[in-house]
Amino acid sequence: MIPELNEEQKLLKRNVRDFVEREIIPIADEYDRKYHPLPKDVAVGLLKKLLPFGYIGSTLPPEYGGQGLDRISYGILGEEMARAYVSLGMIAMMQDAALLPILAKDGTDEQRARFMPKVLSLEKITCLGLTEPDVGSGARDVKTTAVPDGDYYIINGTKTWITNGGIADIAVIFASTDPSKGARGISCFIVDKDESPFTTRELPKLGCRSCPTSEVIFEDCRVPKNNLVGNLGGAYPIALADLVEIRVGVGIGAVGLAQAAIDAAIKYARERQQFGRPIGKFQLIQEMIADMVMVTEAARFFCYQAYYLIGKGETCFREASMAKCFSTEMAVDVTSKAIQIHGAYGISEEYPVERYFRDARTLTFPDGASQIQKLIIGREMLGMSAFV
Ligand SMILES: Cc1cc2nc3c(=O)[nH]c(=O)nc-3n(C[C@H](O)[C@H](O)[C@H](O)COP(=O)(O)OP(=O)(O)OC[C@H]3O[C@@H](n4cnc5c(N)ncnc54)[C@H](O)[C@@H]3O)c2cc1C
């Protein structure tokens, strides 16, 4: 069940919506056309405006410098930002989720003191690297290696499709410290570009174009041993735990995007006249609007249900995968219908719905493609895994 929003959550929703309507929606289309991706100074400038709402360190406990927000409030932040500008929402989500939750759960006090304040203040931008050119859905087969050498590990390998990669000062990466052990040989490292340089290459893409997505390349990259997070070989569960919550974040982003498409379609259907009346009077247009609203509401339910369970500390692989898979596939359909309602203007850059469609199409891949989400749901229902 989804709890009714309390007064604080309602206030947060109103304040964030007012803010994005005033500051973000007016620039989103222009920036999406102009910046592929956003330059670092522009991205950081926008992130600074989001700080007072709690976008970074939102659910991190106050003793670590976080906001200690509940997960429903976190969902509200994600939904409202995606309704405005999903590319910026993804940059913010990665700054919030790449390192902070991992350090909160598995880091040492020394690592928390060294890195958390710099991430919370945006002095350091973070990214999370699991995917590699030959390792996508089968993430446990990582080929990037980390070999001990005195007080360092030497890291070699390439990560790809990394959100924030090109603007990142810190890459949180998963590398094999013992290839003979498979998933049990994967370890997690904090790679600070200042002391352990790495290079990046931007990957131009269909949607979410102003969010950086990059190859991140490590060539004999020397990383201090005290940047290992958690136990040697114990990082695959760390990655899985972080991914569950990010999955719901991608799902709620798709809900925000679908809501933006509905709002635009309703406005257009009221204004556009054909056959001497607004097209919104035609039953086939009303059917499309009704279908769009029904599936968006259903997706919203899936996402807030998953957040509710995460907030209660429950393991919810099934609910997180349902939220991610249903919401992102739903958003592709809803944004496509919004284009249909706009007629030819829907595919022009004069209206935002073409951006919504491209962004929605892009969201079916991050944190596991739809097929992988369905296999997780199947595994949870059957007690049998397709992956072993
Ligand atoms: C915008 C964007 C941002 C991203 N951000 C990050 C990031 O920050 N960090 C990061 O590490 N990664 C990131 N990724 C990578 C993302 O996690 C991968 O794209 C995803 O896991 C799928 O991997 P792949 O693209 O290599 O596809 P593949 O694994 O090669 O899959 C190709 C197709 O085969 C299907 N498939 C694969 N295995 C099976 C199976 N067992 N059964 C049925 N079908 C199967 C897939 O569903 C897909 O349709 C991002 C991707 C995108 C598009």
The ligand as a MOL file (V3000), in Angstrom:
LIG
                    3D

  0  0  0     0  0            999 V3000
M  V30 BEGIN CTAB
M  V30 COUNTS 53 58 0 0 0
M  V30 BEGIN ATOM
M  V30 1 C 21.5320 6.0960 -20.0000 0
M  V30 2 C 22.2850 4.9580 -19.3810 0
M  V30 3 C 22.9410 5.1620 -18.1850 0
M  V30 4 C 23.6960 4.1120 -17.6160 0
M  V30 5 N 24.3880 4.3580 -16.4450 0
M  V30 6 C 25.2000 3.3900 -15.9510 0
M  V30 7 C 26.0360 3.6640 -14.8040 0
M  V30 8 O 26.0250 4.7660 -14.2400 0
M  V30 9 N 26.8510 2.6750 -14.3500 0
M  V30 10 C 26.9120 1.4390 -14.9450 0
M  V30 11 O 27.6790 0.5990 -14.4800 0
M  V30 12 N 26.1260 1.1490 -16.0430 0
M  V30 13 C 25.2870 2.0940 -16.5560 0
M  V30 14 N 24.5280 1.8410 -17.6740 0
M  V30 15 C 24.6440 0.5360 -18.3300 0
M  V30 16 C 23.4220 -0.3540 -18.1330 0
M  V30 17 O 23.3780 -0.8290 -16.8100 0
M  V30 18 C 23.5000 -1.4760 -19.1900 0
M  V30 19 O 23.2350 -0.8670 -20.4360 0
M  V30 20 C 22.5290 -2.6130 -18.9190 0
M  V30 21 O 22.8990 -3.3370 -17.7850 0
M  V30 22 C 22.4130 -3.5710 -20.1160 0
M  V30 23 O 23.6610 -3.9530 -20.5660 0
M  V30 24 P 23.9890 -3.8610 -22.1410 0
M  V30 25 O 23.5260 -2.5140 -22.6020 0
M  V30 26 O 25.4120 -4.2050 -22.3360 0
M  V30 27 O 23.0630 -4.9240 -22.8380 0
M  V30 28 P 23.3110 -6.5220 -22.9490 0
M  V30 29 O 23.5390 -7.1150 -21.6190 0
M  V30 30 O 24.3230 -6.8020 -23.9950 0
M  V30 31 O 21.8750 -6.9870 -23.4470 0
M  V30 32 C 21.4360 -6.8480 -24.8180 0
M  V30 33 C 19.9850 -7.3290 -24.8730 0
M  V30 34 O 19.9210 -8.7090 -24.4640 0
M  V30 35 C 19.0220 -8.8560 -23.3850 0
M  V30 36 N 19.5180 -9.8940 -22.4730 0
M  V30 37 C 20.7340 -9.9920 -21.8840 0
M  V30 38 N 20.7950 -11.0820 -21.1010 0
M  V30 39 C 19.5800 -11.6800 -21.1950 0
M  V30 40 C 19.0030 -12.8370 -20.6000 0
M  V30 41 N 19.6790 -13.6100 -19.7250 0
M  V30 42 N 17.7280 -13.1720 -20.9440 0
M  V30 43 C 17.0210 -12.3850 -21.7940 0
M  V30 44 N 17.4970 -11.2780 -22.3800 0
M  V30 45 C 18.7690 -10.9270 -22.0860 0
M  V30 46 C 18.9620 -7.4900 -22.7190 0
M  V30 47 O 17.7820 -7.3050 -21.9810 0
M  V30 48 C 19.0630 -6.5630 -23.9150 0
M  V30 49 O 17.7940 -6.3970 -24.4980 0
M  V30 50 C 23.7430 2.8560 -18.2490 0
M  V30 51 C 23.0480 2.6570 -19.4610 0
M  V30 52 C 22.3330 3.6940 -20.0210 0
M  V30 53 C 21.6120 3.4690 -21.3270 0
M  V30 END ATOM
M  V30 BEGIN BOND
M  V30 1 1 1 2
M  V30 2 1 2 3
M  V30 3 2 2 52
M  V30 4 2 3 4
M  V30 5 1 4 5
M  V30 6 1 4 50
M  V30 7 2 5 6
M  V30 8 1 6 7
M  V30 9 1 6 13
M  V30 10 2 7 8
M  V30 11 1 7 9
M  V30 12 1 9 10
M  V30 13 2 10 11
M  V30 14 1 10 12
M  V30 15 2 12 13
M  V30 16 1 13 14
M  V30 17 1 14 15
M  V30 18 1 14 50
M  V30 19 1 15 16
M  V30 20 1 16 17
M  V30 21 1 16 18
M  V30 22 1 18 19
M  V30 23 1 18 20
M  V30 24 1 20 21
M  V30 25 1 20 22
M  V30 26 1 22 23
M  V30 27 1 23 24
M  V30 28 2 24 25
M  V30 29 1 24 26
M  V30 30 1 24 27
M  V30 31 1 27 28
M  V30 32 2 28 29
M  V30 33 1 28 30
M  V30 34 1 28 31
M  V30 35 1 31 32
M  V30 36 1 32 33
M  V30 37 1 33 34
M  V30 38 1 33 48
M  V30 39 1 34 35
M  V30 40 1 35 36
M  V30 41 1 35 46
M  V30 42 1 36 37
M  V30 43 1 36 45
M  V30 44 2 37 38
M  V30 45 1 38 39
M  V30 46 1 39 40
M  V30 47 2 39 45
M  V30 48 1 40 41
M  V30 49 2 40 42
M  V30 50 1 42 43
M  V30 51 2 43 44
M  V30 52 1 44 45
M  V30 53 1 46 47
M  V30 54 1 46 48
M  V30 55 1 48 49
M  V30 56 2 50 51
M  V30 57 1 51 52
M  V30 58 1 52 53
M  V30 END BOND
M  V30 END CTAB
M  END
